[in-house]
Amino acid sequence: MATTPRTTSDGSRAWPPADHHYSLLQRCRSLYHGLWFRLSEGIRWSRRPCYETPIGCLSGLAAWQITRIDELHARYNVGFEDHYNHHTALANYAYLDLLDQAWASANRPVPQGTAVTDVGCANFWYARTLHAFFRPATLTGVDVEGFRLYPTGHSRYDAACGYIADLPQTSFLVADYCTVENRADVITAWFPFVTPSPVLAWRLPLTLFFPEPLFDRIARNLTPQGLFFMVNQGSEEAAVAAAYCRRAGLSLVDQWVHPCPLRARPHPPVASWWSV
């Protein structure tokens, strides 16, 4: 029997309760974040597409980072520094490096020319990376929060519009993915929320934390021959995420741990592939 969400006082979608127990401090922080979430999503502030000032040339990198970036530049014909500032450019190279090494290690053909959906894309700053790697027929980024206001006066929606402006067949959808019916051959999720702490760290209410229906929706939206590609923060988080995947009926195809990320992270990224 399918579960259905209800609308909470902060305007988000809440699913039937699971075994998540929160402290009083967590609940207070959640309430505070929920008020701001409801305000931003209610106003839906948007000015115009927001573009970064390109750095032009990355600097301050180690020799091995420069060598690796040169390899990615040649292999995928990308130059993120021509589009973004230093932080975003390096982050895109780091994501592309992970995709490149992970799929090569798994010795799997990269599905190209298909429908790709990215779950929890924030402002979709890495859309260009997904385009370079998957060369998709369509690319859709989905995030539940689309109108958080930045210090620049632009919203997350404005930033997303800027990041995807010149990418063909690419869209940014503001929605709770648990309610999205959009079949895809490849579904990706970068560091999805599988424990409560990161939700609060990203200034979101805990009423948005329902991983069970999220992974269930991923399984439903994945085509029969499709792949769900997920990246988690360290082995402990990956184990929690894997349990949710299995409960949703997904089967593990392969797993890979990045030995040396191009951009330092507190825990080694763990990539995994899943099928229905």
N, C-alpha and C positions, 0 to 999 in steps of 0.2 A: 504494500500500500504506500503510495507516494506521500511524502510529507509536504506540508504547505506552510509558508512563513506567515507571520503576522507583522503588522507595522507597529513599531515601538514609539515611545514619546519623543525620541530624538530623530524620528523620521527614517530610521534604518529598518532593514528587514530582519526579524528575529525568527529563528527556527526552533522547533521543539527542543527542550533542554537536554543537554548531554552531561556527562560527568566532569564538568568544569567548576571548580570551587575557587572563589576569589576572596582575597583578603579585603578588609575594610578600606585600606589604602588604595588597592586596585579598583575597587568599586567607586571610590571618590574621584580618582583620576579618570576613570571611564565616563562618569557623569559629566565632568568638566569638558573632556574631549567631545562628548556627544553633543553638548550645547553648541560648541563651535562648528561641529560637523553639520548639524541641522541648520545653523545660520548660513554657512557658506553654500550648502547645497540648495537652500531655499532661495537665496539671492541670485545664485548662478551668475556671478560677476564675470564679464568677459569684455575685453577691449578690442584686441586684434591679435593676430598671430605674433608671437614673441620669438625673436631670433637671437642666438648667441653671437658674440663677436669672436670670429675665428682667431685662434692663437697663431696660426700660420706655421709655426715650427715648435715642436716639443723640445723642452730643455730640462736639465737636471735629472736625466735618466742614467741608469747604470748601462754599461756597455752591452750586457746580455739583453737588457730590455730593448735597446736600440736595434740590436741584431734581429730580435724576434719581431719587432714592429716592421722592420724592413721586409722580413719574410712574408708577413701578413699583407703588407701593402702590395707586394708583387703578386702574391697568389690570388688575392681577391680584388685587386685594383681599387683599393679604398685609400682615402686620405682624410681621416676624421678631423685632423687638425685644420683642414681647409673649411670646416663647417662649424666647429665648436671651440669652446675655450679649453684650457689645458686639462682641467678635471674631467670634463665630459668626453673629450677625445681619448684620453688614456683609459677611461672606464669602458669605452666602446671597444678599444683594442683588447682590453682584458676579457670582455665577453666573447669577442671573436676568437681570441686565443683559446679560451676554454672550449668553445664549440669545435674548433679545428682539431685540437688535441684529443678531445673526448671521442669524437666520431672516428678519428683515425685509429685510436686505441681499440675501440670496439670493432673495428674493421667492418663497419656497416656502410652501405651506400646512403648518401645524403638525399632524402626525398626533395626534389626540386620541381617547381612548376605546379605546386599544389596549394590548397587552402590552409593557411597557417593562422592560428589564434594564440595570442599571448595573454595569460591570465595574471592580473595584478601588475599591470605595466607602469603604474605611477603616471608620469607625464610622457612616457614612451620615448625616453631619450636614447634608447638603444634600437629603435626601429630600423635604422640604417644598417646596423649589424645583422639583424635578422634577414633583411633584404639581401645583403651581400652573401650570406651563407646559404639560405634556402632558395633564393630567387623565386619567391612565391608568386602564384597566380593572383592570390589575394592575401592581404595581411591585416589582421584586426587585433588591436590592443584594447583590452577591457580592464577598467578599474572602477571600483565603487565610489571613489572620491575624485570628482573632476573639477571642483571649483575652489579649492584651497587658495587663499590669497597669498602671494609672495610679496616680499618687501619692495619689489619693483613696481607694485601696483597691478601686475598681471596675475592671472589665475593659472592654475595647473592646466586648464583647458587651453588657454592661450599658448602656453609653452608646448603642449602636445601638438597643436596646430602648426607651430613653427617647425617642430622636429619632423613632421611627416609631410610638410608642404610640397616637396618636390619628389616624393616617393610614389610611384604609380600603384593604383589599386590598394591603397592603405587607408585605414580608418581608425579613429579613436572613439570608443564607445564608453560612455559613463553609465555603468550599470552594476548591479550585484550579479556576479557571474552565476551564482546559484540559480538565478531565474532566466538566464540567457539560453535560448535554444538556437545554436549555431554550429552545425556539423563542420568538422575540420579533419584534415588528414594528418596534420601535425599540431599538437597543442603543447605550448611551452609554459613553464612557470619558474621564475627565478626567485629563489628564497621565499616561497609562499609561507604565510603564517600558519604554523602548526602548533605553536604554544602561545600563551597569552602575552608574555612579556614584550615580544616585538611589536604586538598590536599597539600597546600603550606607548612604546618607544617612538612609534610613528605617529603619535598623537591621534589615535583613532579609538572609538568606544568599543568596549568588549561585546556590545550587541552586534558587532560585525564579525565576531570570531565564532564561526561555525564550520570547522574544517570538514566535518562529515558530509553535509550536503554539497560542499564545494567539490570534493573529490568525486562524489557521486555524479555531479553534473559533468565533470570532466570525462568520466567513463561513458556517460550517455551521449556526449557530443562527439566523441572520438569515432571516426569511421571504422568499419570492421578490420581493415588492413592498416589503420593509422597507428601513430606512435605518440605517446605522451612523454616529453622530455622535461625532466625536473632537475633543478640545482638546489641543494640545501647547504646550510652552514654547518659543516662538521658532521661527524659520524653519528652523534647522539640525535641531532635534529633529523638527519636522514632516516634513522631508524623509526622515529615517531611518524614521519611522513610516509614511510613505507607501510606502516601498519594501517594508516588511513587508506592508502591505495588498495591494499588487499581487501579491506572491508568493502570497498566500492566495486570489487570484482575485477580489478586490474591485476595483470600478471607481470612480474619482473622479467625483463629481457636481458638487461646488463647493467653494470654499475662501474663507475670509474671515479677515482679520487685524484684531484689535481695535485701533482707533487710540488709545483712551484708557480703559483699564480703570478701573472704579469703585474698585477696590482695587489699589494699586500692586503690580506684579510685576517681577522682574528682567528678563524678556523679554516682548514683546507676545504674548498668547495667539493661537494660530492655530487656527481652527475649520475642520473639513472634514466633508463628507458623502460617504458611500460606499454603494454598492449591490452586490448580487451579480449 
